[in-house]
Amino acid sequence: MSEAQAPSARTRVVREAHRALYDRDTAYRILDEGFLCHVGFTVDGQPFVIPTLYGRKDDTLLIHGSAASRMLRHMKESLPVCVTVTLVDGFVLARSIFNQSMNYRSVVVLGKAALVDDPAQKLEALHLLSERVIPGRWADVRQPNERELKQTSVLRLPIEEFSSKVRTGPAIDDEEDYSFPTWAGVLPLAMETGEPIADERLLEGQKVPEYLRNYSRMHSAKMP
């Protein structure tokens, strides 16, 4: 495991501080397993939180967006953002409703995001984003043209100020509640794919590619 770095005043976890982790290995494992983030930012004093796709390249987050989005329309050289990724692993069912919880892994990254302007770098970033979500798909589809590239934006956010928070294990009840007659434990949750549904206008003879038949988020997390 990589050495933990000292958290900043903004990223130090206050509530349930014992669940906080500040090493890059933990943060990167969580980030690489996920693909959907929520980007928080403020425009004219109004907070917004936007869900979007992301990917990680080394110590940088690459965030997908539309050139017409509110976030990009108000962006000049850089934009202060808060990016959050959460993976839910299970419902924790306690004997009291107060102690009900979830097992989860989350990462918060703070910093200033900047636009990726160079067309070659933007195309490289979009390739990475595609492979992070569905490995193998990029080479199987038409590549973006110049017009589509202009309509698509990518933000680059250095992973410098961050923290992770993880909860695992069973319910933690008050001692007097352990004799309460109800079931307690953990209901695991996992993301699973269903049977692929073919498009109505699919060309004859097109079969479901292997990268969809064998799809899993854990496999995707291992892609470079």
DAPEGI-V57751 format. One record per residue. N is the residue number from 0. RES is the residue in three letters. OMEGA is omega in whole degrees, 0 to 359 (NA if undefined). BURIAL is b if it has 16 or more other C-alpha atoms within 10 Angstrom, else e. D_LAST is the distance of its C-alpha to the last C-alpha in Angstrom with 1 decimal. Layout:
BEGIN
N;RES;OMEGA;BURIAL;D_LAST + N;RES;OMEGA;BURIAL;D_LAST
END
This chain:
BEGIN
0;MET;179;e;18.8 + 1;SER;181;e;18.6 + 2;GLU;180;e;22.0 + 3;ALA;176;e;23.1 + 4;GLN;180;e;24.1 + 5;ALA;180;e;27.4 + 6;PRO;174;b;27.1 + 7;SER;178;e;28.9 + 8;ALA;182;e;32.0 + 9;ARG;184;e;30.1 + 10;THR;179;b;27.2 + 11;ARG;180;b;29.5 + 12;VAL;182;b;29.8 + 13;VAL;180;e;33.5 + 14;ARG;184;e;34.1 + 15;GLU;185;e;33.1 + 16;ALA;180;e;31.8 + 17;HIS;179;e;31.4 + 18;ARG;183;e;28.3 + 19;ALA;176;b;26.5 + 20;LEU;186;b;23.6 + 21;TYR;179;b;22.6 + 22;ASP;183;b;19.9 + 23;ARG;182;b;16.3 + 24;ASP;180;e;14.9 + 25;THR;181;b;16.8 + 26;ALA;184;b;16.0 + 27;TYR;176;b;12.2 + 28;ARG;179;e;12.5 + 29;ILE;181;b;14.7 + 30;LEU;183;b;12.8 + 31;ASP;177;b;9.6 + 32;GLU;179;b;12.2 + 33;GLY;175;b;14.1 + 34;PHE;180;b;14.0 + 35;LEU;177;b;17.5 + 36;CYS;173;b;18.9 + 37;HIS;183;b;22.5 + 38;VAL;178;b;23.3 + 39;GLY;178;b;26.7 + 40;PHE;182;b;28.8 + 41;THR;176;e;32.5 + 42;VAL;179;e;34.5 + 43;ASP;177;e;38.1 + 44;GLY;180;e;38.3 + 45;GLN;178;e;36.8 + 46;PRO;174;e;33.7 + 47;PHE;174;e;31.1 + 48;VAL;186;b;28.1 + 49;ILE;175;e;25.8 + 50;PRO;179;e;23.2 + 51;THR;178;e;20.2 + 52;LEU;176;b;16.5 + 53;TYR;173;b;13.9 + 54;GLY;179;b;10.3 + 55;ARG;171;b;9.1 + 56;LYS;183;b;8.0 + 57;ASP;183;e;9.3 + 58;ASP;182;e;12.8 + 59;THR;170;e;13.2 + 60;LEU;174;b;13.5 + 61;LEU;189;b;13.6 + 62;ILE;182;b;16.4 + 63;HIS;177;b;17.7 + 64;GLY;176;b;21.5 + 65;SER;179;b;24.5 + 66;ALA;181;e;26.5 + 67;ALA;184;e;29.5 + 68;SER;179;e;28.5 + 69;ARG;182;e;30.7 + 70;MET;183;b;28.0 + 71;LEU;180;b;27.4 + 72;ARG;182;e;31.1 + 73;HIS;184;e;32.0 + 74;MET;176;e;29.4 + 75;LYS;181;e;30.5 + 76;GLU;180;e;28.6 + 77;SER;184;b;26.8 + 78;LEU;175;b;27.1 + 79;PRO;183;e;27.3 + 80;VAL;169;b;25.2 + 81;CYS;182;b;24.5 + 82;VAL;182;b;21.3 + 83;THR;175;b;21.4 + 84;VAL;180;b;19.1 + 85;THR;174;b;21.0 + 86;LEU;180;b;20.3 + 87;VAL;184;b;23.7 + 88;ASP;179;b;24.0 + 89;GLY;171;b;27.8 + 90;PHE;178;b;31.2 + 91;VAL;185;b;33.3 + 92;LEU;182;b;36.9 + 93;ALA;179;b;39.5 + 94;ARG;174;b;43.3 + 95;SER;181;b;43.9 + 96;ILE;181;e;42.2 + 97;PHE;184;e;41.8 + 98;ASN;173;e;39.5 + 99;GLN;185;b;37.3 + 100;SER;175;b;33.6 + 101;MET;166;b;30.0 + 102;ASN;188;b;27.3 + 103;TYR;172;b;24.3 + 104;ARG;183;b;21.3 + 105;SER;177;b;21.1 + 106;VAL;173;b;19.8 + 107;VAL;178;b;21.8 + 108;VAL;177;b;20.7 + 109;LEU;177;b;23.5 + 110;GLY;179;b;23.7 + 111;LYS;181;b;24.4 + 112;ALA;180;b;22.1 + 113;ALA;179;b;22.4 + 114;LEU;170;b;22.1 + 115;VAL;186;b;19.7 + 116;ASP;184;e;22.6 + 117;ASP;183;e;21.5 + 118;PRO;180;e;21.0 + 119;ALA;179;e;18.4 + 120;GLN;178;e;16.3 + 121;LYS;179;b;17.0 + 122;LEU;177;b;15.9 + 123;GLU;180;e;12.6 + 124;ALA;179;b;12.2 + 125;LEU;175;b;13.5 + 126;HIS;179;b;11.1 + 127;LEU;180;b;8.2 + 128;LEU;180;b;10.7 + 129;SER;183;b;11.6 + 130;GLU;177;b;8.4 + 131;ARG;181;b;8.1 + 132;VAL;180;b;11.7 + 133;ILE;180;b;12.3 + 134;PRO;179;b;9.8 + 135;GLY;185;b;12.0 + 136;ARG;184;b;14.4 + 137;TRP;183;e;13.8 + 138;ALA;186;e;15.2 + 139;ASP;185;e;17.9 + 140;VAL;176;e;19.6 + 141;ARG;180;e;21.5 + 142;GLN;181;e;19.7 + 143;PRO;177;e;21.2 + 144;ASN;185;e;24.4 + 145;GLU;180;e;25.8 + 146;ARG;181;e;27.7 + 147;GLU;177;e;24.8 + 148;LEU;180;b;22.7 + 149;LYS;181;e;25.7 + 150;GLN;182;e;26.0 + 151;THR;178;b;22.4 + 152;SER;175;b;21.4 + 153;VAL;176;b;18.4 + 154;LEU;177;b;19.0 + 155;ARG;181;b;17.3 + 156;LEU;177;b;18.0 + 157;PRO;178;b;17.6 + 158;ILE;183;b;17.0 + 159;GLU;181;e;20.2 + 160;GLU;188;b;22.7 + 161;PHE;172;b;21.5 + 162;SER;175;b;22.5 + 163;SER;176;b;21.6 + 164;LYS;186;b;24.2 + 165;VAL;171;b;24.3 + 166;ARG;175;b;27.1 + 167;THR;172;e;27.5 + 168;GLY;187;e;30.6 + 169;PRO;176;b;34.0 + 170;ALA;176;b;36.4 + 171;ILE;183;b;38.3 + 172;ASP;169;b;41.8 + 173;ASP;186;e;45.0 + 174;GLU;183;e;47.0 + 175;GLU;181;e;49.9 + 176;ASP;182;e;47.6 + 177;TYR;178;e;46.6 + 178;SER;180;e;49.9 + 179;PHE;188;e;49.3 + 180;PRO;175;e;49.4 + 181;THR;179;e;46.1 + 182;TRP;177;e;42.8 + 183;ALA;180;b;40.0 + 184;GLY;183;b;36.5 + 185;VAL;172;b;32.9 + 186;LEU;183;e;31.9 + 187;PRO;176;e;28.2 + 188;LEU;178;e;26.1 + 189;ALA;176;e;22.9 + 190;MET;179;e;21.2 + 191;GLU;177;e;22.0 + 192;THR;175;e;22.0 + 193;GLY;178;e;25.3 + 194;GLU;179;e;26.4 + 195;PRO;181;e;25.1 + 196;ILE;184;e;28.0 + 197;ALA;174;e;28.5 + 198;ASP;183;e;29.5 + 199;GLU;182;e;33.3 + 200;ARG;178;e;32.9 + 201;LEU;178;e;30.4 + 202;LEU;181;e;31.5 + 203;GLU;178;e;33.3 + 204;GLY;179;e;31.4 + 205;GLN;181;e;28.0 + 206;LYS;177;e;26.4 + 207;VAL;182;e;23.7 + 208;PRO;183;e;20.4 + 209;GLU;182;e;18.9 + 210;TYR;173;e;15.7 + 211;LEU;179;e;18.2 + 212;ARG;184;e;20.4 + 213;ASN;187;e;17.9 + 214;TYR;170;e;16.0 + 215;SER;180;b;15.3 + 216;ARG;180;b;13.6 + 217;MET;177;e;12.7 + 218;HIS;180;e;10.8 + 219;SER;181;b;8.9 + 220;ALA;183;b;8.3 + 221;LYS;180;e;6.4 + 222;MET;181;e;3.8 + 223;PRO;NA;e;0.0
END
